[in-house]
Amino acid sequence: MLPQQKYEVAILLGIIAASALAGALINQTLLAVSLALFTYIIFMLRNLFKLQDWLVEQKTDLPDANGYWGEIFNELHLLEKQKSRQKKLLSTTLSRFKNAAEALPDGVVILTPENEIEWINPVASNLLGINYPQDSGQKIGNLIRHPDFQLYLNKNNFSKTITLPAPANSEKTIVMQIIPFGYKQKMIFCRDVSHIAKLEEMRSNFVSNVSHEMRSPLTVVAGYLEMLMENPPEDEAMFKRAIENMFQQTQRMQSLVTDLLALSKMETKPVKHNKIIDVTALLTSLKENAEIAGNKKQQTITLVADKELRIRGNNEELHSLFSNLINNAVRYTPEKGHIDIEWKKMGNEAVFSVKDDGPGIAARHLPHLTERFYRADADRSRETGGTGLGLAIAKYAVERHDGRLQIKSILGKGSTFSCYFPAQRLAT
Ligand code: ADP
């Protein structure tokens, strides 16, 4: 028995003894004891009711009392304080967890044991097209109807992830994993992997494009070789034509391999871009080469260059950049056409441009020209020995010099390809 309880029992016994003594004096012992006990019970009931009122209402302050009841109310007061402290701690922990989960770059959904939505963070809400809190309590299987997800959810083996189109936007790809936790609860993690899927698609397109580009010249060469082996032509001219054609096709393969190597080098090797480059000298030599190449077509090629204007960069990459753009102009511009090359300062920037009055390019092709193997005019490109990689290389090279490539073209009128190099690239 606790000391307060012993004390209360002592008080009760005291009351009984005192009332019995007082009753004996007036010869009414039983009445006096009964009256005293009745008063005691009323006092007890009063405090009991106070306690019940407080328990039911909870809002009111704890009742006041002395003695034994005072002790009980005091204990309850301490318990109440402790409870509110714990509640506060729990709600701070919970809101900290919610803030952290909301800030996650991945989507998170918490499910009840019945697979109903309990909580969801904004990323998951966007990817899965689930509105929170409106959809809370809904079965996840009713909101995500993709058959792969239904199968996964019902299989109860969540060791692997699944990949599927995002329910909110089928152009996006998401990867999902269910993680069981607590008592039969589940957590769904989802992540937008569209960029990885896109990269994978690009890689597979690239491989099939390269194979296709290699196969055509190889088929031609193999065909000629077969013919030469089975029926060697007696006519020398025919023999010569076969050799020339084979040579042309091997050159095509060579250009393709050279361009592929140039691209892969730029993709993988972080080369130094800090050498001072005499762009005018570089362009003068490229112009001379272009004149030799375009000699047959009697094109007029001009070069206006600011000799003082130099940039810091990589010679090999800049050579590849300018030569691709100049060679394209020569290749696509018809006989007696004009090609103007310029190297000048515009504002804070250094600008290289090559302008031709060739066939021009339709506007719909312009945004795609720098994609690998994209050709606006596939026949003309192949006829002139194009690999479909020149502008992809040019874009890469200019961007590695912190610059940008601009393409302006009007169908039937001509094209201008310009490279802008920012002020920090200028060598003063
Ligand atoms: P290609 O080896 O086919 O020339 P590029 O990447 O250098 O590949 O160019 C992509 C496409 O852009 C070409 O196939 C061609 O259709 C178009 N193109 C590039 N330069 C010119 C130009 N100066 N005039 C007209 N079309 C051009």
Residues whose N, C-alpha, C, O or C-beta is under 5 A from the ligand:
A	BS01	ADP	N328 A329 Y332 G358 G360 I361 L369 Y374 R375 A376 D377 S381 G386 T387 G388 L389 G390 L391 A392 S415
